[in-house]
Amino acid sequence: MFRGPGPLPFDYESLLIKLGMLVGIIVVIYSALWILAELKVIPVILFAIFPQVVLLLIGIFIFYQAYNKYKR
């Protein structure tokens, strides 16, 4: 994707790919929960708690990336 001289340094390519995957997974899970809450399959409270879970996942992702950079 960013293989040559371009706008982003090479060491950010892996991070951007992982971040894109994380955002995609979060969007898919959020939309599935929204559909299930609208169909009354799951309680709305689970759908309401989901943003806090997303913040937790983002925090874990940031910590993991920082820890990996620290180990190098």
N, CA, C and O atoms as a Tinker XYZ file with bonds, in Angstrom:
   288  protein
     1  N      0.820000   -1.178000    0.000000    73     2
     2  CA     0.000000    0.000000    0.000000    64     1     3
     3  C      0.872000    1.252000    0.000000    63     2     4     5
     4  O      0.747000    2.068000   -0.913000    81     3
     5  N      1.737000    1.435000    0.973000    73     3     6
     6  CA     2.629000    2.583000    1.024000    64     5     7
     7  C      4.058000    2.080000    0.805000    63     6     8     9
     8  O      4.899000    2.217000    1.693000    81     7
     9  N      4.337000    1.513000   -0.338000    73     7    10
    10  CA     5.608000    0.839000   -0.559000    64     9    11
    11  C      6.723000    1.739000   -1.078000    63    10    12    13
    12  O      7.888000    1.352000   -0.986000    81    11
    13  N      6.442000    2.856000   -1.589000    73    11    14
    14  CA     7.492000    3.681000   -2.160000    64    13    15
    15  C      7.576000    5.014000   -1.463000    63    14    16    17
    16  O      7.000000    5.215000   -0.393000    81    15
    17  N      8.308000    5.930000   -2.089000    73    15    18
    18  CA     8.362000    7.267000   -1.497000    64    17    19
    19  C      6.973000    7.883000   -1.557000    63    18    20    21
    20  O      6.432000    8.130000   -2.634000    81    19
    21  N      6.429000    8.116000   -0.423000    73    19    22
    22  CA     5.062000    8.617000   -0.362000    64    21    23
    23  C      4.866000    9.492000    0.847000    63    22    24    25
    24  O      5.834000    9.923000    1.473000    81    23
    25  N      3.632000    9.754000    1.177000    73    23    26
    26  CA     3.348000   10.696000    2.257000    64    25    27
    27  C      3.582000   10.140000    3.658000    63    26    28    29
    28  O      3.676000   10.915000    4.610000    81    27
    29  N      3.678000    8.814000    3.810000    73    27    30
    30  CA     3.798000    8.230000    5.145000    64    29    31
    31  C      5.102000    7.454000    5.267000    63    30    32    33
    32  O      5.500000    6.762000    4.331000    81    31
    33  N      5.765000    7.562000    6.405000    73    31    34
    34  CA     6.973000    6.758000    6.619000    64    33    35
    35  C      6.629000    5.273000    6.684000    63    34    36    37
    36  O      5.494000    4.899000    6.981000    81    35
    37  N      7.620000    4.437000    6.404000    73    35    38
    38  CA     7.394000    2.991000    6.342000    64    37    39
    39  C      7.004000    2.400000    7.686000    63    38    40    41
    40  O      6.260000    1.420000    7.725000    81    39
    41  N      7.482000    2.963000    8.787000    73    39    42
    42  CA     7.196000    2.367000   10.085000    64    41    43
    43  C      5.757000    2.578000   10.536000    63    42    44    45
    44  O      5.333000    1.967000   11.517000    81    43
    45  N      5.002000    3.418000    9.855000    73    43    46
    46  CA     3.601000    3.623000   10.210000    64    45    47
    47  C      2.652000    2.753000    9.399000    63    46    48    49
    48  O      1.454000    2.720000    9.681000    81    47
    49  N      3.164000    2.055000    8.406000    73    47    50
    50  CA     2.294000    1.239000    7.558000    64    49    51
    51  C      1.593000    0.155000    8.366000    63    50    52    53
    52  O      0.378000   -0.013000    8.255000    81    51
    53  N      2.337000   -0.572000    9.165000    73    51    54
    54  CA     1.765000   -1.648000    9.973000    64    53    55
    55  C      0.747000   -1.104000   10.964000    63    54    56    57
    56  O     -0.311000   -1.698000   11.166000    81    55
    57  N      1.069000    0.018000   11.573000    73    55    58
    58  CA     0.155000    0.626000   12.544000    64    57    59
    59  C     -1.145000    1.058000   11.877000    63    58    60    61
    60  O     -2.222000    0.857000   12.438000    81    59
    61  N     -1.060000    1.640000   10.705000    73    59    62
    62  CA    -2.268000    2.076000   10.001000    64    61    63
    63  C     -3.131000    0.899000    9.568000    63    62    64    65
    64  O     -4.359000    0.979000    9.604000    81    63
    65  N     -2.498000   -0.183000    9.162000    73    63    66
    66  CA    -3.259000   -1.375000    8.775000    64    65    67
    67  C     -3.997000   -1.933000    9.994000    63    66    68    69
    68  O     -5.178000   -2.271000    9.901000    81    67
    69  N     -3.316000   -2.030000   11.124000    73    67    70
    70  CA    -3.952000   -2.532000   12.346000    64    69    71
    71  C     -5.066000   -1.605000   12.814000    63    70    72    73
    72  O     -6.121000   -2.068000   13.245000    81    71
    73  N     -4.837000   -0.313000   12.732000    73    71    74
    74  CA    -5.859000    0.647000   13.137000    64    73    75
    75  C     -7.084000    0.559000   12.226000    63    74    76    77
    76  O     -8.219000    0.651000   12.695000    81    75
    77  N     -6.854000    0.383000   10.935000    73    75    78
    78  CA    -7.969000    0.219000   10.004000    64    77    79
    79  C     -8.768000   -1.039000   10.286000    63    78    80    81
    80  O     -9.997000   -1.034000   10.211000    81    79
    81  N     -8.069000   -2.114000   10.610000    73    79    82
    82  CA    -8.766000   -3.355000   10.952000    64    81    83
    83  C     -9.581000   -3.176000   12.229000    63    82    84    85
    84  O    -10.711000   -3.656000   12.309000    81    83
    85  N     -9.026000   -2.495000   13.225000    73    83    86
    86  CA    -9.740000   -2.266000   14.477000    64    85    87
    87  C    -11.007000   -1.440000   14.250000    63    86    88    89
    88  O    -12.073000   -1.766000   14.771000    81    87
    89  N    -10.876000   -0.383000   13.478000    73    87    90
    90  CA   -12.048000    0.462000   13.193000    64    89    91
    91  C    -13.102000   -0.327000   12.423000    63    90    92    93
    92  O    -14.293000   -0.205000   12.710000    81    91
    93  N    -12.687000   -1.128000   11.456000    73    91    94
    94  CA   -13.637000   -1.934000   10.694000    64    93    95
    95  C    -14.374000   -2.939000   11.559000    63    94    96    97
    96  O    -15.586000   -3.109000   11.427000    81    95
    97  N    -13.654000   -3.597000   12.435000    73    95    98
    98  CA   -14.278000   -4.571000   13.329000    64    97    99
    99  C    -15.267000   -3.881000   14.260000    63    98   100   101
   100  O    -16.357000   -4.399000   14.502000    81    99
   101  N    -14.894000   -2.710000   14.785000    73    99   102
   102  CA   -15.781000   -1.977000   15.680000    64   101   103
   103  C    -17.055000   -1.562000   14.960000    63   102   104   105
   104  O    -18.145000   -1.664000   15.523000    81   103
   105  N    -16.933000   -1.094000   13.722000    73   103   106
   106  CA   -18.120000   -0.679000   12.964000    64   105   107
   107  C    -19.043000   -1.867000   12.713000    63   106   108   109
   108  O    -20.261000   -1.736000   12.837000    81   107
   109  N    -18.486000   -3.016000   12.365000    73   107   110
   110  CA   -19.299000   -4.207000   12.112000    64   109   111
   111  C    -20.021000   -4.652000   13.389000    63   110   112   113
   112  O    -21.214000   -4.952000   13.355000    81   111
   113  N    -19.309000   -4.692000   14.497000    73   111   114
   114  CA   -19.937000   -5.109000   15.752000    64   113   115
   115  C    -21.021000   -4.120000   16.173000    63   114   116   117
   116  O    -22.101000   -4.525000   16.604000    81   115
   117  N    -20.736000   -2.829000   16.049000    73   115   118
   118  CA   -21.706000   -1.807000   16.435000    64   117   119
   119  C    -22.974000   -1.896000   15.591000    63   118   120   121
   120  O    -24.085000   -1.788000   16.111000    81   119
   121  N    -22.799000   -2.095000   14.284000    73   119   122
   122  CA   -23.984000   -2.188000   13.426000    64   121   123
   123  C    -24.788000   -3.454000   13.719000    63   122   124   125
   124  O    -26.018000   -3.429000   13.686000    81   123
   125  N    -24.098000   -4.563000   14.005000    73   123   126
   126  CA   -24.815000   -5.794000   14.344000    64   125   127
   127  C    -25.596000   -5.624000   15.654000    63   126   128   129
   128  O    -26.739000   -6.067000   15.761000    81   127
   129  N    -24.976000   -4.987000   16.639000    73   127   130
   130  CA   -25.686000   -4.748000   17.897000    64   129   131
   131  C    -26.876000   -3.815000   17.703000    63   130   132   133
   132  O    -27.925000   -4.001000   18.321000    81   131
   133  N    -26.715000   -2.828000   16.858000    73   131   134
   134  CA   -27.808000   -1.888000   16.590000    64   133   135
   135  C    -28.989000   -2.614000   15.950000    63   134   136   137
   136  O    -30.138000   -2.397000   16.334000    81   135
   137  N    -28.706000   -3.467000   14.984000    73   135   138
   138  CA   -29.770000   -4.232000   14.328000    64   137   139
   139  C    -30.463000   -5.144000   15.330000    63   138   140   141
   140  O    -31.692000   -5.213000   15.356000    81   139
   141  N    -29.695000   -5.840000   16.149000    73   139   142
   142  CA   -30.290000   -6.743000   17.139000    64   141   143
   143  C    -31.101000   -5.980000   18.180000    63   142   144   145
   144  O    -32.129000   -6.474000   18.643000    81   143
   145  N    -30.652000   -4.777000   18.556000    73   143   146
   146  CA   -31.421000   -3.983000   19.520000    64   145   147
   147  C    -32.720000   -3.476000   18.889000    63   146   148   149
   148  O    -33.752000   -3.440000   19.559000    81   147
   149  N    -32.685000   -3.090000   17.629000    73   147   150
   150  CA   -33.899000   -2.625000   16.949000    64   149   151
   151  C    -34.909000   -3.754000   16.770000    63   150   152   153
   152  O    -36.116000   -3.515000   16.800000    81   151
   153  N    -34.426000   -4.976000   16.584000    73   151   154
   154  CA   -35.316000   -6.128000   16.429000    64   153   155
   155  C    -35.765000   -6.701000   17.774000    63   154   156   157
   156  O    -36.493000   -7.693000   17.826000    81   155
   157  N    -35.325000   -6.068000   18.853000    73   155   158
   158  CA   -35.660000   -6.487000   20.225000    64   157   159
   159  C    -35.152000   -7.899000   20.540000    63   158   160   161
   160  O    -35.737000   -8.613000   21.354000    81   159
   161  N    -34.055000   -8.288000   19.884000    73   159   162
   162  CA   -33.447000   -9.591000   20.163000    64   161   163
   163  C    -32.580000   -9.495000   21.413000    63   162   164   165
   164  O    -32.541000  -10.419000   22.226000    81   163
   165  N    -31.887000   -8.370000   21.558000    73   163   166
   166  CA   -31.068000   -8.143000   22.752000    64   165   167
   167  C    -31.620000   -6.916000   23.471000    63   166   168   169
   168  O    -32.251000   -6.060000   22.850000    81   167
   169  N    -31.385000   -6.832000   24.766000    73   167   170
   170  CA   -31.827000   -5.633000   25.485000    64   169   171
   171  C    -31.068000   -4.395000   24.999000    63   170   172   173
   172  O    -29.908000   -4.488000   24.596000    81   171
   173  N    -31.715000   -3.265000   25.040000    73   171   174
   174  CA   -31.108000   -2.022000   24.578000    64   173   175
   175  C    -29.925000   -1.638000   25.461000    63   174   176   177
   176  O    -29.037000   -0.908000   25.021000    81   175
   177  N    -29.905000   -2.122000   26.698000    73   175   178
   178  CA   -28.810000   -1.792000   27.607000    64   177   179
   179  C    -27.465000   -2.292000   27.075000    63   178   180   181
   180  O    -26.445000   -1.625000   27.253000    81   179
   181  N    -27.453000   -3.456000   26.426000    73   179   182
   182  CA   -26.206000   -3.958000   25.835000    64   181   183
   183  C    -25.718000   -3.033000   24.727000    63   182   184   185
   184  O    -24.518000   -2.804000   24.579000    81   183
   185  N    -26.645000   -2.513000   23.962000    73   183   186
   186  CA   -26.295000   -1.576000   22.906000    64   185   187
   187  C    -25.797000   -0.262000   23.498000    63   186   188   189
   188  O    -24.908000    0.375000   22.933000    81   187
   189  N    -26.358000    0.142000   24.618000    73   187   190
   190  CA   -25.950000    1.396000   25.253000    64   189   191
   191  C    -24.574000    1.289000   25.898000    63   190   192   193
   192  O    -23.860000    2.288000   25.982000    81   191
   193  N    -24.187000    0.110000   26.351000    73   191   194
   194  CA   -22.888000   -0.098000   26.999000    64   193   195
   195  C    -21.766000   -0.213000   25.965000    63   194   196   197
   196  O    -20.596000   -0.042000   26.310000    81   195
   197  N    -22.096000   -0.494000   24.727000    73   195   198
   198  CA   -21.079000   -0.767000   23.721000    64   197   199
   199  C    -20.054000    0.350000   23.544000    63   198   200   201
   200  O    -18.876000    0.031000   23.384000    81   199
   201  N    -20.414000    1.646000   23.561000    73   199   202
   202  CA   -19.366000    2.673000   23.410000    64   201   203
   203  C    -18.274000    2.601000   24.476000    63   202   204   205
   204  O    -17.116000    2.898000   24.181000    81   203
   205  N    -18.611000    2.218000   25.695000    73   203   206
   206  CA   -17.590000    2.072000   26.725000    64   205   207
   207  C    -16.665000    0.902000   26.405000    63   206   208   209
   208  O    -15.465000    0.967000   26.670000    81   207
   209  N    -17.215000   -0.161000   25.840000    73   207   210
   210  CA   -16.398000   -1.303000   25.443000    64   209   211
   211  C    -15.457000   -0.891000   24.316000    63   210   212   213
   212  O    -14.304000   -1.321000   24.282000    81   211
   213  N    -15.939000   -0.066000   23.397000    73   211   214
   214  CA   -15.098000    0.418000   22.308000    64   213   215
   215  C    -13.939000    1.238000   22.860000    63   214   216   217
   216  O    -12.801000    1.074000   22.421000    81   215
   217  N    -14.213000    2.114000   23.812000    73   215   218
   218  CA   -13.139000    2.896000   24.423000    64   217   219
   219  C    -12.113000    1.993000   25.096000    63   218   220   221
   220  O    -10.913000    2.256000   25.026000    81   219
   221  N    -12.574000    0.945000   25.738000    73   219   222
   222  CA   -11.665000   -0.002000   26.369000    64   221   223
   223  C    -10.798000   -0.689000   25.327000    63   222   224   225
   224  O     -9.591000   -0.826000   25.528000    81   223
   225  N    -11.385000   -1.122000   24.220000    73   223   226
   226  CA   -10.605000   -1.765000   23.158000    64   225   227
   227  C     -9.584000   -0.813000   22.547000    63   226   228   229
   228  O     -8.455000   -1.215000   22.266000    81   227
   229  N     -9.962000    0.425000   22.343000    73   227   230
   230  CA    -9.031000    1.405000   21.796000    64   229   231
   231  C     -7.892000    1.653000   22.780000    63   230   232   233
   232  O     -6.737000    1.772000   22.369000    81   231
   233  N     -8.198000    1.731000   24.057000    73   231   234
   234  CA    -7.153000    1.898000   25.067000    64   233   235
   235  C     -6.194000    0.724000   25.098000    63   234   236   237
   236  O     -4.983000    0.917000   25.204000    81   235
   237  N     -6.716000   -0.484000   25.008000    73   235   238
   238  CA    -5.864000   -1.671000   24.982000    64   237   239
   239  C     -4.994000   -1.663000   23.727000    63   238   240   241
   240  O     -3.817000   -2.017000   23.791000    81   239
   241  N     -5.554000   -1.265000   22.596000    73   239   242
   242  CA    -4.799000   -1.204000   21.351000    64   241   243
   243  C     -3.662000   -0.187000   21.456000    63   242   244   245
   244  O     -2.538000   -0.470000   21.039000    81   243
   245  N     -3.940000    0.975000   21.999000    73   243   246
   246  CA    -2.902000    2.003000   22.136000    64   245   247
   247  C     -1.804000    1.531000   23.082000    63   246   248   249
   248  O     -0.620000    1.722000   22.804000    81   247
   249  N     -2.189000    0.918000   24.195000    73   247   250
   250  CA    -1.191000    0.393000   25.121000    64   249   251
   251  C     -0.336000   -0.681000   24.469000    63   250   252   253
   252  O      0.882000   -0.698000   24.646000    81   251
   253  N     -0.961000   -1.574000   23.722000    73   251   254
   254  CA    -0.232000   -2.648000   23.053000    64   253   255
   255  C      0.771000   -2.088000   22.047000    63   254   256   257
   256  O      1.909000   -2.554000   21.979000    81   255
   257  N      0.357000   -1.094000   21.268000    73   255   258
   258  CA     1.262000   -0.492000   20.291000    64   257   259
   259  C      2.420000    0.220000   20.984000    63   258   260   261
   260  O      3.566000    0.120000   20.546000    81   259
   261  N      2.120000    0.939000   22.063000    73   259   262
   262  CA     3.183000    1.630000   22.792000    64   261   263
   263  C      4.146000    0.644000   23.427000    63   262   264   265
   264  O      5.353000    0.885000   23.435000    81   263
   265  N      3.647000   -0.446000   23.953000    73   263   266
   266  CA     4.498000   -1.468000   24.555000    64   265   267
   267  C      5.394000   -2.118000   23.510000    63   266   268   269
   268  O      6.571000   -2.366000   23.773000    81   267
   269  N      4.851000   -2.398000   22.327000    73   267   270
   270  CA     5.669000   -2.976000   21.262000    64   269   271
   271  C      6.760000   -2.020000   20.811000    63   270   272   273
   272  O      7.886000   -2.448000   20.558000    81   271
   273  N      6.448000   -0.725000   20.705000    73   271   274
   274  CA     7.470000    0.255000   20.332000    64   273   275
   275  C      8.531000    0.364000   21.414000    63   274   276   277
   276  O      9.709000    0.554000   21.112000    81   275
   277  N      8.118000    0.244000   22.687000    73   275   278
   278  CA     9.063000    0.328000   23.798000    64   277   279
   279  C     10.018000   -0.861000   23.790000    63   278   280   281
   280  O     11.202000   -0.707000   24.091000    81   279
   281  N      9.516000   -2.040000   23.450000    73   279   282
   282  CA    10.351000   -3.246000   23.439000    64   281   283
   283  C     11.402000   -3.206000   22.332000    63   282   284   285
   284  O     12.453000   -3.834000   22.466000    81   283
   285  N     11.144000   -2.486000   21.250000    73   283   286
   286  CA    12.111000   -2.419000   20.146000    64   285   287
   287  C     13.240000   -1.531000   20.440000    63   286   288
   288  O     14.134000   -1.373000   19.608000    81   287
